[in-house]
Amino acid sequence: MNEAPELGYQKDWSAIHKKDDPDFSEWGEKKKFYFMGLNGAIYGRMEVKFIAYYNKVGVVDAKYWVNPNGSRNLQYDPKKRIWPQ
């Protein structure tokens, strides 16, 4: 996932699972997405884990990587890390 695609982005994504669905997992699975914003001025990727039932509430765990320079290159460069220092 080191280079975001040039084309093929969609505006939304959704999934529906019923609790008695045999494919339903209480802890869910990690989903991976690419995103583009500001008409191609930024590109990024995101890993999202949906935890359907955690202590009586739903939880979303998300990690994301963004290149704000308009490049589709998403390869991590530790020299450019800005947080935490």
N, C-alpha and C positions, 0 to 999 in steps of 0.2 A: 504494500500500500504506500509506496514511496512517491508515486506520481499520480496526481488527480487526473481523471479523464477530461478530455477537451469537451466532449458532448455527452448527452444522455442523462442529464439531471432531471429529476421529477420534483414537483412542488411539495409532495407529501408522501407519507408512508403510514400504513396502519395494519394492525393485526387484531383479530378477535379470537379469544379462546374461552370456552366455558370450563368451569372447574371440573366437570366430569368428562371432559375431552381426554382421551387416552394420550394425546400428544402434549397435553398441558403439563408444564413442569413448575413446581412451586418456586424454584429459584430462577427459572427462565434460562435463556442462553444469550450470549453476547452477540449483538448485531453490529455490523460495520457499515458505515456510510461515508461517502464523499459529499462535500458540499462546496458550493460556489456562492459568493456574495458580492454585492456592489457591482453588478454587471461584469464580473470577471476580475475585479480588483483584488479579491482575496480568494484563496482556495484552502481547503482543509479536509481533514478526515476526522471521524468520530467513532468511538466504540461505546455502545450503550448496552447496559444490562438492565432489564426490567425484572424487578423482584415483585411478583404479584401479591404476595402476602408475607409481610415482615412485621411482627409485633402488632398485628391488627391494622396495618396501613400498607399501602403500596409504596415502593421505593424505586427510583431511577438512579443508577450509577453511571456517570458519563465521563469519558476522557476524550480530549480533543487536541488536535494539532492544527495550527493555522500558519500559513505563509502569507503575510500581509503585503508582499511585494508584487503580487500579480503573477507570480510563477506557480506552475502546477507542481513544482518540486516540493515534496513534503518530507524529504529525508532530514532526520534530526541532526542538528549541528550543535554540540554542547558549548561551543565558543559563543553562540548567540543566545544562550539561556538568559532570561531576564528575571525569572522568579522560580523558586526562592534563591536568594544569593547566599 
